[in-house]
Amino acid sequence: MKKVFLLSVFTLISFNAYAQEDNTDYELKPNEKYGFIVDKNGKKTEGIVRLNGDAINPWSNQKKVKFVAVTDIDKSKKKQKFKTLDPDDIKEYIAIDDSDNERHFEVIKYTNTKEGFNTATGGLSGNIKAFNNLTKSNQFAEVVTNGKIKVYRLYGYPTTFSAGGQIAVAEKETERMRNNPSYLYTKRGSKLEELTLAKAKIIIADCPYAKGKLTSGSYASLKNDEKKRSGLRKFIKNQIDDVMSNVPEIVEEVIIDYNENCK
């Protein structure tokens, strides 16, 4: 009975999510800027690419994107119809956001087990959050930097249900997820892993230029207490360093520097 109830809840949530999807027509702007999509065969098609998410729901960009090809735009009509595409339809897209920033997303295969098992709300709310994260593997992830080391930004998916005493906790957890995405890296096509302070030090060590800057302390984002520790104290300190480190700053200062100077 419990399994049937949970399945019914998940079905209802999925139905509501689709029912609430914004399918309104789009009015062309005077100076429309085009992005593009790339299909599974590598064919690039230019057109208007509309992000499905925003600053409040950044994880929505990882599920779907709206697109109309240049060849399908009918300028005689005031509004245009968009197709909704998901990671099964295309392998990447580039969109121009409302601030005229170019946003690049690619399909990756990665299950966010960290958020899947981080069920702070507990109960049904926590189960749904786990379901939302553990059932998604193919998803769009935003490319933060490209090169020998490619870094993606990936958000966890919050719970879609909370009630009673769970509401405040769920809202707080959703805010945390909104402000603290994971950063995943792949080096020369290696398996995707989460970027941490400790990992950053390892993956740049093959480049004398970057290793020299690390050794001299030139990378402010990689500085930490280097006093020798042993056993449990050292392990705990390393864990704290990883959690407390500013990964976006590491990407901006270290990984981009590595990609530009280490070939």
C-alpha positions in Angstrom: 0.0 0.0 0.0 2.8 2.4 0.9 4.5 1.7 -2.5 1.2 2.4 -4.3 0.7 5.6 -2.4 4.3 6.9 -3.2 3.8 6.0 -6.9 0.6 7.9 -6.9 2.2 10.9 -5.4 5.1 10.8 -7.9 2.6 10.5 -10.8 0.6 13.4 -9.5 3.6 15.6 -9.1 4.9 14.7 -12.6 1.4 15.5 -14.1 1.3 18.8 -12.3 4.8 19.8 -13.4 3.9 19.2 -17.0 0.5 20.9 -16.6 2.1 24.0 -15.3 4.8 24.2 -18.0 4.9 27.6 -19.7 3.7 27.0 -23.3 2.9 30.6 -24.1 3.8 31.9 -27.6 6.8 34.1 -28.0 6.9 37.6 -29.4 10.0 38.4 -31.5 12.3 41.1 -30.2 13.4 44.0 -32.6 17.1 42.8 -32.4 16.7 39.1 -31.8 19.9 37.2 -30.9 20.1 33.6 -32.0 21.6 30.7 -30.3 21.7 27.1 -31.6 21.1 23.5 -30.8 23.1 20.4 -31.8 21.2 17.2 -32.5 22.4 13.7 -31.7 24.0 13.4 -35.1 26.1 16.6 -34.6 23.9 18.8 -36.9 23.9 22.4 -35.7 20.7 24.4 -36.2 20.5 28.2 -35.5 17.4 29.7 -34.0 15.9 31.3 -30.9 16.7 29.3 -27.8 14.7 30.1 -24.6 16.0 29.0 -21.3 13.5 26.9 -19.4 14.8 28.1 -15.9 15.8 31.3 -14.2 17.6 32.4 -11.1 14.9 31.0 -8.9 14.7 27.6 -10.7 18.1 27.1 -12.3 17.7 23.3 -12.3 14.9 23.7 -14.8 17.6 24.5 -17.5 18.9 20.9 -17.0 15.6 19.3 -17.9 14.3 21.1 -21.0 14.9 23.9 -23.5 12.5 25.7 -25.9 13.6 26.2 -29.5 12.4 27.6 -32.8 14.7 27.3 -35.8 15.4 30.4 -37.9 13.8 28.6 -40.9 10.6 28.1 -38.9 10.2 31.7 -37.8 7.3 33.4 -39.6 7.9 37.1 -39.3 4.4 37.8 -40.7 3.1 36.5 -37.3 3.3 38.5 -34.1 4.1 35.4 -32.0 6.1 32.3 -32.7 5.6 28.7 -31.6 8.4 26.8 -29.8 9.3 23.2 -29.6 10.3 21.8 -26.1 13.4 19.7 -26.3 15.0 17.5 -23.6 18.3 15.6 -23.3 16.9 12.7 -25.4 16.3 15.0 -28.3 19.6 17.0 -28.6 23.1 16.8 -27.1 23.8 20.5 -26.5 22.4 24.0 -26.8 23.6 27.6 -26.6 21.1 30.3 -25.4 21.3 34.1 -25.0 19.8 35.0 -21.6 18.0 38.2 -20.7 21.3 39.9 -19.8 22.8 39.0 -23.3 25.1 36.4 -21.8 25.8 33.3 -23.8 24.9 30.2 -21.9 26.3 26.8 -23.1 24.7 23.5 -22.0 25.7 20.0 -22.9 24.1 16.6 -22.1 26.0 14.7 -19.5 25.4 11.3 -17.9 25.6 11.9 -14.2 23.4 11.0 -11.2 23.6 13.5 -8.4 23.8 11.0 -5.6 25.1 13.6 -3.2 21.8 15.5 -3.3 19.8 12.3 -3.7 20.9 11.1 -0.3 21.0 14.5 1.3 17.4 14.4 2.5 17.4 16.9 5.3 13.6 17.3 5.2 13.0 13.6 5.9 9.6 11.9 5.4 7.7 12.1 2.1 9.4 15.4 1.2 12.8 13.9 1.6 11.8 10.8 -0.4 10.6 12.9 -3.3 13.8 14.9 -3.3 15.8 11.6 -3.4 13.5 10.4 -6.2 14.0 13.7 -8.2 17.8 13.4 -8.0 18.4 9.6 -8.2 16.2 9.1 -11.2 17.9 11.6 -13.4 21.1 10.6 -15.2 21.1 12.2 -18.7 20.6 15.9 -18.2 21.8 19.3 -19.5 24.7 20.8 -17.5 26.1 24.3 -18.0 29.7 24.5 -19.3 31.6 26.9 -17.1 35.0 26.5 -18.8 36.2 24.4 -21.7 39.7 23.1 -22.5 42.0 20.3 -21.3 39.9 20.4 -18.1 36.2 21.0 -18.8 34.0 22.1 -15.9 30.2 21.9 -15.6 27.9 23.5 -13.2 25.1 21.2 -12.0 22.2 21.9 -9.6 20.4 19.4 -7.5 16.6 19.1 -7.8 14.6 20.1 -4.8 11.6 18.4 -3.4 8.3 19.1 -5.2 6.2 18.5 -2.1 6.3 19.7 1.6 3.7 20.1 4.2 3.3 21.0 7.9 6.6 21.3 9.7 8.5 20.3 6.6 7.7 23.5 4.7 10.3 25.8 6.3 13.0 23.1 6.2 12.3 22.4 2.6 12.4 26.1 1.6 15.7 26.5 3.4 17.2 23.4 1.7 15.9 24.6 -1.7 17.7 28.0 -1.1 20.9 26.1 -0.2 20.7 24.1 -3.5 20.0 27.3 -5.5 23.1 29.0 -4.1 25.4 25.9 -4.0 25.5 23.9 -7.2 28.1 21.2 -7.7 31.0 21.7 -10.1 31.9 18.6 -12.1 35.1 18.2 -14.2 36.4 15.9 -16.8 40.1 16.0 -17.9 40.7 14.9 -21.5 37.5 13.0 -21.6 37.9 11.3 -18.2 34.9 10.2 -16.1 33.0 13.1 -14.5 33.9 13.8 -10.9 33.0 16.5 -8.5 35.6 19.3 -8.3 37.0 20.0 -4.8 40.0 21.8 -3.4 41.9 18.5 -3.0 41.0 17.4 -6.6 42.0 20.7 -8.1 45.5 20.4 -6.6 45.9 16.9 -8.1 44.6 17.6 -11.6 46.8 20.6 -12.3 50.0 18.9 -11.1 51.0 17.6 -14.5 51.7 21.2 -15.7 55.0 22.8 -14.5 53.5 26.2 -14.9 50.4 25.6 -12.7 52.3 23.4 -10.3 54.9 26.2 -9.8 52.1 28.7 -9.0 50.5 26.2 -6.6 53.8 25.6 -4.8 54.6 29.3 -4.5 51.2 30.0 -3.1 50.1 32.2 -6.0 46.7 30.7 -6.2 44.7 32.3 -3.4 41.8 30.0 -3.8 44.0 26.9 -3.1 45.7 28.2 0.0 44.9 26.2 3.2 46.6 25.2 6.4 49.6 23.0 5.4 50.6 22.0 8.9 51.3 18.3 9.1 48.5 16.3 10.6 48.1 12.6 11.1 45.3 10.1 11.3 41.8 11.3 11.9 42.7 14.9 12.5 44.3 15.2 9.1 41.3 13.5 7.4 38.8 15.8 9.1 40.8 18.9 8.2 40.9 17.8 4.6 37.2 17.3 4.5 36.6 20.7 6.0 39.0 22.3 3.6 37.0 20.8 0.7 33.6 21.9 2.0 34.8 25.4 3.0 36.7 26.1 -0.2 35.3 28.4 -2.8 35.0 26.1 -5.8 33.7 28.8 -8.2 36.8 30.9 -7.3 39.0 27.8 -8.0 37.4 27.5 -11.4 37.9 31.2 -12.2 41.5 31.5 -10.9 43.0 28.1 -11.3 41.2 25.9 -13.9 40.9 28.7 -16.5 44.5 29.7 -15.9 45.5 26.0 -16.4 43.4 25.7 -19.6 45.0 28.9 -21.1 48.6 28.1 -20.2 48.9 24.3 -20.1 48.6 22.5 -23.3 
